[in-house]
Amino acid sequence: MEPEKPEQPEPKTPVGLATRVREGMKEDLEAIKTKANKDNVKAEIENLKDPTKTQLYKSIFRVKHEPTPRSRSLGVLTNVFLHLHPAKINRDAVRFSYTWGMGGITFYLFIVLTFTGILLMFYYHPSKGQAYQDILYLENDVPFGKLLRNMHRWGAHLMVITTWLHMFRVVLTGSYKTPREFNWAVGVVLLTLTLLLSFTGYLLPDDQLGFWAVTVGTNMAKASPMLGNEGPFGAQAGMTPYNDVRFALLGGSIVDANALLRSYIWHCIAIPTIVSVLLAVHFWRVRKDGGISGPAPVMLESEMRAAGSRAVKGAAGK
């Protein structure tokens, strides 16, 4: 006898796209009607009331989200912006009469200068002949252009002043001492970069004030020790008028188009980028070094009475 052949399955008729869409919609409607899905919808609505429980929030902050002290601490420690704000601070160190607010004011001015500088870049070309015409156009034809330029200019002057006052306050309060020596060094570098920002911005209007200011400044630079051709040990280091620090700053031997372009790049790209990185390091070290340094804690009158009574009791016990 011949073995029976297995039955072949009947070929399925192709299902159209419209049919599949209808079947999918029916399945979705049936799922919506179920109690479990209703509970999920209610849970999602409740989560929307608390943004910390949404999936978007959980994708940003990669920590457990239970309302416990440990999860809250992890949320702070793993977020740079929250971590910069200390959990506890010396109440006397944040007094305005002690800090003068110079550090915060300086950072605020840096933000203002960055914003106004970006707006000024829309109307400026760093080329000879065109740069000064752009300044005239900005002051006379652009709406609020003169206000914008003056905000940037006077903000730069104020930033130099507040940076100096901030460091003066640090010296007066001894805030450069242990364990803040490294942050003091970072602050000194930031002061130098702030002065360089002001110096490189002088030439950008391409007027007589900027031309002669940069001429005097670069002539002083060529007298730098070992880096300038006229400075001490400059000749021994092989410095000439065509390879010293003045030549590097100007891109040549005179204040011309190369100097204008180099000042523009340093002022708008290089130095602001370095300052932004060092500012982040500066803020981070303030947090790591124990927050804003302050004087010896001042005790309240009630605390003094409590401490005095404890001292009396201790003396009586002896």
C-alpha positions as CSV (number, residue, x, y, z in Angstrom):
1,M,0.0,0.0,0.0
2,E,1.3,3.4,-0.8
3,P,1.8,5.8,2.2
4,E,-0.8,8.5,2.5
5,K,0.4,12.0,1.5
6,P,0.0,14.7,4.2
7,E,-2.7,17.1,3.5
8,Q,-1.5,20.3,2.1
9,P,-2.8,23.5,3.9
10,E,-5.1,25.6,1.9
11,P,-3.5,28.7,0.6
12,K,-4.5,31.8,2.5
13,T,-6.2,34.5,0.6
14,P,-4.3,37.7,0.7
15,V,-5.7,40.2,3.2
16,G,-6.0,43.8,2.0
17,L,-4.6,46.8,3.8
18,A,-8.1,48.2,4.6
19,T,-9.1,44.8,6.2
20,R,-6.0,44.8,8.4
21,V,-6.6,48.3,9.5
22,R,-10.1,47.5,10.5
23,E,-9.0,44.4,12.4
24,G,-6.3,46.4,14.2
25,M,-8.8,49.1,15.1
26,K,-11.2,46.5,16.5
27,E,-8.4,45.0,18.6
28,D,-7.5,48.5,19.9
29,L,-11.1,49.2,20.8
30,E,-11.4,45.9,22.6
31,A,-8.2,46.6,24.5
32,I,-9.4,50.1,25.6
33,K,-12.6,48.5,27.0
34,T,-10.6,46.2,29.3
35,K,-10.2,47.2,32.9
36,A,-6.4,46.8,32.9
37,N,-6.1,49.4,30.1
38,K,-8.4,51.7,31.9
39,D,-6.1,51.5,34.9
40,N,-3.1,52.2,32.8
41,V,-4.8,55.3,31.4
42,K,-5.6,56.5,34.9
43,A,-2.0,55.9,36.0
44,E,-0.7,57.9,33.0
45,I,-3.0,60.8,33.8
46,E,-1.8,60.7,37.4
47,N,1.8,60.7,36.3
48,L,1.2,63.7,34.1
49,K,0.2,65.6,37.3
50,D,3.7,64.8,38.7
51,P,6.3,65.5,36.0
52,T,9.0,63.6,37.9
53,K,7.1,60.3,37.1
54,T,6.8,60.8,33.4
55,Q,9.0,58.8,31.0
56,L,10.6,62.0,29.6
57,Y,11.8,62.9,33.1
58,K,13.0,59.4,33.8
59,S,15.0,59.4,30.5
60,I,16.8,62.6,31.5
61,F,17.6,61.7,35.1
62,R,18.9,58.2,35.1
63,V,18.3,57.3,38.8
64,K,15.6,55.6,40.8
65,H,12.6,57.7,41.2
66,E,11.2,56.5,44.5
67,P,10.5,59.4,46.9
68,T,13.3,58.4,49.3
69,P,16.2,60.4,50.7
70,R,18.7,58.1,48.9
71,S,17.0,58.5,45.5
72,R,16.8,62.3,46.0
73,S,20.5,62.4,46.9
74,L,21.4,60.4,43.8
75,G,19.3,62.8,41.7
76,V,21.3,65.7,43.0
77,L,24.8,64.0,42.8
78,T,24.2,62.9,39.2
79,N,23.0,66.2,37.9
80,V,25.7,68.9,37.4
81,F,23.2,71.9,37.8
82,L,21.7,70.5,41.0
83,H,25.1,69.4,42.3
84,L,26.5,72.9,42.0
85,H,23.9,74.1,44.6
86,P,25.1,72.8,48.0
87,A,22.7,71.1,50.3
88,K,24.0,73.1,53.3
89,I,25.8,76.5,53.4
90,N,27.3,78.7,56.0
91,R,24.6,81.2,56.8
92,D,27.2,83.9,57.4
93,A,29.1,83.3,54.1
94,V,26.2,84.3,51.9
95,R,25.6,87.7,53.5
96,F,25.7,90.4,50.9
97,S,27.8,92.6,53.2
98,Y,30.4,89.7,53.2
99,T,30.5,88.5,49.6
100,W,29.3,91.7,47.9
101,G,27.8,89.4,45.3
102,M,30.7,90.1,43.0
103,G,31.1,86.5,41.8
104,G,27.4,86.2,40.8
105,I,27.4,89.7,39.2
106,T,30.5,88.9,37.2
107,F,28.9,85.7,35.8
108,Y,25.7,87.6,35.0
109,L,27.7,90.1,33.1
110,F,29.4,87.3,31.2
111,I,26.0,86.0,30.1
112,V,24.9,89.5,29.0
113,L,28.1,90.0,27.0
114,T,27.7,86.6,25.4
115,F,24.1,87.3,24.4
116,T,24.8,90.9,23.1
117,G,28.0,89.7,21.4
118,I,26.1,87.1,19.4
119,L,23.6,89.7,18.3
120,L,26.4,92.1,17.3
121,M,28.0,89.4,15.1
122,F,24.9,89.6,12.8
123,Y,26.0,93.1,11.8
124,Y,29.7,92.9,11.7
125,H,32.4,91.9,9.2
126,P,36.0,91.6,10.5
127,S,37.6,93.2,7.4
128,K,39.4,96.5,6.9
129,G,37.1,99.2,5.5
130,Q,34.0,97.3,6.3
131,A,34.3,96.9,10.1
132,Y,34.0,100.7,10.8
133,Q,31.2,101.0,8.3
134,D,29.3,98.2,10.2
135,I,29.7,100.1,13.4
136,L,28.3,103.3,11.9
137,Y,25.4,101.3,10.4
138,L,24.8,99.6,13.7
139,E,24.6,102.9,15.6
140,N,22.6,104.9,13.1
141,D,20.4,102.5,11.1
142,V,19.8,99.4,13.1
143,P,16.8,99.7,15.6
144,F,18.2,99.8,19.1
145,G,21.7,99.2,17.6
146,K,23.3,101.9,19.7
147,L,21.8,100.5,22.8
148,L,23.0,97.0,21.9
149,R,26.5,98.2,21.4
150,N,26.6,100.3,24.5
151,M,25.3,97.3,26.6
152,H,28.1,95.2,25.3
153,R,30.8,97.9,25.8
154,W,29.8,99.0,29.3
155,G,29.1,95.5,30.3
156,A,32.7,94.6,29.4
157,H,34.0,97.5,31.5
158,L,31.8,96.4,34.4
159,M,33.0,92.8,34.1
160,V,36.6,93.9,34.5
161,I,35.7,95.9,37.6
162,T,33.6,93.2,39.2
163,T,36.2,90.5,38.5
164,W,38.8,92.6,40.3
165,L,36.5,93.4,43.2
166,H,35.6,89.7,43.5
167,M,39.3,88.7,43.8
168,F,39.8,91.6,46.2
169,R,37.1,90.2,48.4
170,V,38.7,86.8,48.2
171,V,42.0,88.2,49.4
172,L,40.4,90.2,52.2
173,T,38.6,87.2,53.6
174,G,41.5,84.7,53.1
175,S,39.4,82.6,50.8
176,Y,42.4,81.7,48.7
177,K,43.9,79.5,51.5
178,T,43.6,75.8,52.1
179,P,41.8,74.0,50.5
180,R,41.0,76.6,47.8
181,E,44.5,77.2,46.4
182,F,43.6,75.5,43.1
183,N,40.4,77.5,42.6
184,W,42.4,80.7,43.4
185,A,44.8,79.8,40.5
186,V,41.8,79.2,38.2
187,G,40.4,82.6,39.2
188,V,43.7,84.3,38.4
189,V,43.6,82.7,34.9
190,L,40.0,83.9,34.5
191,L,41.1,87.4,35.4
192,T,43.8,87.3,32.8
193,L,41.4,86.0,30.1
194,T,38.9,88.8,31.1
195,L,41.5,91.4,30.5
196,L,42.4,89.8,27.2
197,L,38.7,89.8,26.1
198,S,38.6,93.5,26.8
199,F,41.9,94.1,25.0
200,T,40.9,92.1,21.8
201,G,37.5,93.8,21.7
202,Y,39.2,97.2,21.5
203,L,40.4,96.7,17.9
204,L,37.1,95.4,16.5
205,P,35.5,98.8,15.8
206,D,38.6,99.5,13.7
207,D,38.7,103.2,14.8
208,Q,41.6,105.3,16.0
209,L,41.1,104.4,19.7
210,G,41.3,100.7,19.0
211,F,44.2,101.1,16.6
212,W,46.4,103.0,19.0
213,A,45.3,100.9,22.0
214,V,46.4,97.7,20.3
215,T,49.6,99.4,19.0
216,V,50.6,100.4,22.5
217,G,49.6,97.0,24.0
218,T,51.5,94.9,21.5
219,N,54.5,97.1,21.8
220,M,54.5,96.4,25.5
221,A,54.1,92.7,24.6
222,K,57.3,92.7,22.6
223,A,59.2,93.7,25.8
224,S,58.0,90.5,27.6
225,P,60.7,88.4,29.1
226,M,61.8,85.5,26.7
227,L,58.7,86.0,24.5
228,G,59.4,89.5,23.1
229,N,62.4,90.4,20.9
230,E,63.1,93.4,23.1
231,G,62.5,91.7,26.4
232,P,65.0,90.2,28.8
233,F,66.5,87.0,27.5
234,G,64.5,87.5,24.3
235,A,67.5,87.5,22.0
236,Q,69.0,84.4,23.8
237,A,65.6,82.6,23.2
238,G,65.9,83.4,19.5
239,M,63.1,86.0,19.4
240,T,63.0,88.4,16.4
241,P,60.4,91.0,15.3
242,Y,59.0,88.3,13.0
243,N,58.5,85.4,15.4
244,D,57.9,86.9,18.9
245,V,54.7,87.3,20.8
246,R,53.9,90.6,19.1
247,F,54.1,89.0,15.7
248,A,51.8,86.2,16.9
249,L,49.2,88.6,18.3
250,L,49.1,90.8,15.2
251,G,49.7,88.1,12.5
252,G,52.3,90.4,11.1
253,S,54.6,93.3,12.0
254,I,51.9,96.1,11.9
255,V,48.3,96.5,13.0
256,D,46.4,95.7,9.8
257,A,43.8,93.3,8.4
258,N,45.5,90.2,9.9
259,A,45.4,91.8,13.4
260,L,41.7,92.6,13.0
261,L,40.9,89.1,12.0
262,R,43.0,87.5,14.8
263,S,41.4,89.8,17.4
264,Y,37.9,88.8,16.1
265,I,38.7,85.1,16.4
266,W,40.2,85.4,19.8
267,H,37.5,87.7,21.1
268,C,34.4,85.8,19.7
269,I,35.5,82.2,19.7
270,A,38.7,81.1,21.4
271,I,38.7,83.1,24.6
272,P,35.0,82.8,25.4
273,T,35.2,79.0,24.9
274,I,38.2,78.8,27.3
275,V,36.4,81.1,29.8
276,S,33.3,78.9,29.7
277,V,35.2,75.8,30.5
278,L,37.2,77.4,33.3
279,L,34.0,78.9,34.8
280,A,32.4,75.5,35.0
281,V,35.6,74.2,36.8
282,H,35.5,77.3,39.0
283,F,31.9,76.7,40.1
284,W,32.5,73.0,40.6
285,R,35.5,73.6,42.8
286,V,33.6,76.1,44.9
287,R,31.1,73.3,45.6
288,K,33.8,70.6,46.2
289,D,35.9,72.9,48.5
290,G,33.0,73.3,50.9
291,G,31.0,76.1,49.3
292,I,31.6,79.8,49.7
293,S,34.2,80.5,52.3
294,G,33.1,82.6,55.2
295,P,34.2,84.0,58.6
296,A,33.8,82.1,61.9
297,P,30.2,81.2,62.4
298,V,28.3,83.9,64.2
299,M,26.1,82.5,67.0
300,L,22.6,83.7,67.6
301,E,21.7,85.1,71.0
302,S,19.6,82.1,71.9
303,E,22.5,79.8,70.9
304,M,24.9,81.8,73.0
305,R,22.6,81.4,76.0
306,A,22.3,77.7,75.4
307,A,26.0,77.3,75.0
308,G,26.6,79.4,78.2
309,S,24.2,77.3,80.2
310,R,25.9,74.1,79.0
311,A,29.3,75.5,80.0
312,V,28.0,76.4,83.5
313,K,26.6,72.9,83.9
314,G,29.8,71.4,82.8
315,A,31.8,73.5,85.2
316,A,29.4,72.7,88.1
317,G,29.7,69.0,87.3
318,K,33.4,69.1,87.7
